[in-house]
Structure formats: structure tokens, C-alpha cells
Amino acid sequence: MHSPLLTTRQPNSTSDEINWRFRLPRKWQDAVDAPLYFHHYREYEIDAQRTVGYDEDDRPCFIAHEVILTRLSSDDDEEFYETVSYAESMNAWRLHDDRWLVLRSTQPTPCTRNGVFYAIHQDMPR
């Protein structure tokens, strides 16, 4: 069960169609380098993925990751369904001065969201 708040790429996109500008504020679009290619990583045991975009110098210039942890829930102890117990997404763009504009969104509990916030980091997020 994916929350729309945690979407890090456009639905049904292929690896070559990643919209790396999705969620990048308009005022920052001229301050970042465009990725030429992407590497995609997927965790097999949990719902987690990571995409790293590289520029013409083979340096990372875009990062997106998403992780969703679920648990089984029940209202009557007979029928069970999956609910999100924790979710996090992050998009990051390398600025021309080598700092990173980072967007994070977390959902620490099923009924709570910490909101979406941007921050500038000196180092590439891991």
C-alpha cells in the first residue's frame, strides 16, 4: 500500500524515463546538473529501492530512495491485511557548488506524517 506522498518517481516509468526533476522546486532547476544515466537498486526482503543518477563525469548528481515497512493488522483477529508501519522517501539533487538539495518525507506511524521538508547538505546523502 503506497502512499502518494512517498512517490519518488512517476508511476509506470521505465528506468530511462525517470523524471528526476519531479519534486525539484522550480527556483532550483537551473542550479543542478542533469543525470545522463541511472543505476537502480532494489531490496529483496523489504519494499525498498534506490536510484542514483550520474552526470557526464560519472559523478552522482541525483538520488532517490523509498522504503516502506508493513505489518499485518486485523480488526477481528480473523481477517488480516497489510498496513504501513513506517515509510520514508528521499530525493536529492547535487547543486553546481557540490552541496546537495535534499527532500525528505517520513511517515513514522500509520496515522502520523512528519511532512515534507527540503534541506541543504554539504555531503551526498547515503
N, C-alpha and C positions, 0 to 999 in steps of 0.2 A: 504494500500500500504506500505509494509515493505521494508525498505532499507537494503541491505546486510550488511552494516556497523554496523547496530544495532542488528544483530542476536546474542542472548546471549546463545543459545543452538543449537545443531544440528537439522536440520529440521526433522520433523516426529519422534522425540524422545518421548518415554514414560517417566513417572516420574522416573522409575527405571533405565533408560538408559541415564540420563543427563550426558553429557560429561563435567564434572566440570573442566577439565584441558584445555578445549577449550579456547584459547587466553591467557593461562598461559605461560609466557616465559620459555623456556627450562631451563635456568640457575636458575630459582626459583622453579622448580618442586620438588626438594628434600628438600625444606625449608618449605613446607606446609603439613598439615595433611589432609588425605583423608576423605571425608564425608562418613558415613555409611548409612544415610537415609536423605530424603529431605521432607520439607514441602513446599507446593505450595499455593500461594495466587493469586487471580485474582480479579481485579476491574470490577464491572458490568457496570458502566456507561461510562467508557472510556477504550481505549485499553491499559491496564497496567497489568503487572504481576510481581510477585516476587517469587524467590525460595531461600530457606535457607537450607543449608546442615549442618548436625550435626555430630560430631565425637563420639567416644566411650564413652566419658564423658558427652554426651548430650549438648555439647557447640557448638555454631555456628562456623563453620570453612570455609564456602563458602556462598557467597550471590551473586545473580544475579537479576537485575531488568531491566525492559524495560517499557517505556511509550511512546506512540505515540498519539499526538493530531492532529486531522484532521479538515478540514473545507471544505465547498462546494465552488467550483470555477466554473467559466464559462467563455468561450471566447466570447459568443454571447448572453448571458442572456436568452437563451432558453434551452440549454443542460447543465446540471450541473454534476460535477464529484468531487470526494474527492481528496484532496491533503494534504500532510503532512505539518502542520503549525509549529510543534515543535516535536522533538524526542530526547530521551535520553536513553542510556543504561549504565549499570554499572555492572562489575564483581569484586568481592573482595575475597581474599583468606587470611585466618589467618596464619601468619608465626609462626614458633616454638617459637619465643620470644614474642608472643601475639600482635605484630604490625600487620597491615593489608596492603597487596599489593592491590591497588585499580586501576582498569582500568575504565576510563570514556570516553564516546563518546557522543557528543551532536550535534544536528542539530537545531540551534535556528530559522532559517527561511527556507522556501522551497529551496532556492538557496545557502544556506551557511552551511558549516560544520566547526565546531571548531577543528575537528581532534580527534585523539585518543591519550590519554596520560595515563601513569602509574604514581602513586604516592604512597608513604608510609605514612600511617596514624597511629597514636597512638591508636585510638579508632575504634571500629566497625562502619562502615558506616550505617546510618539509611535511 
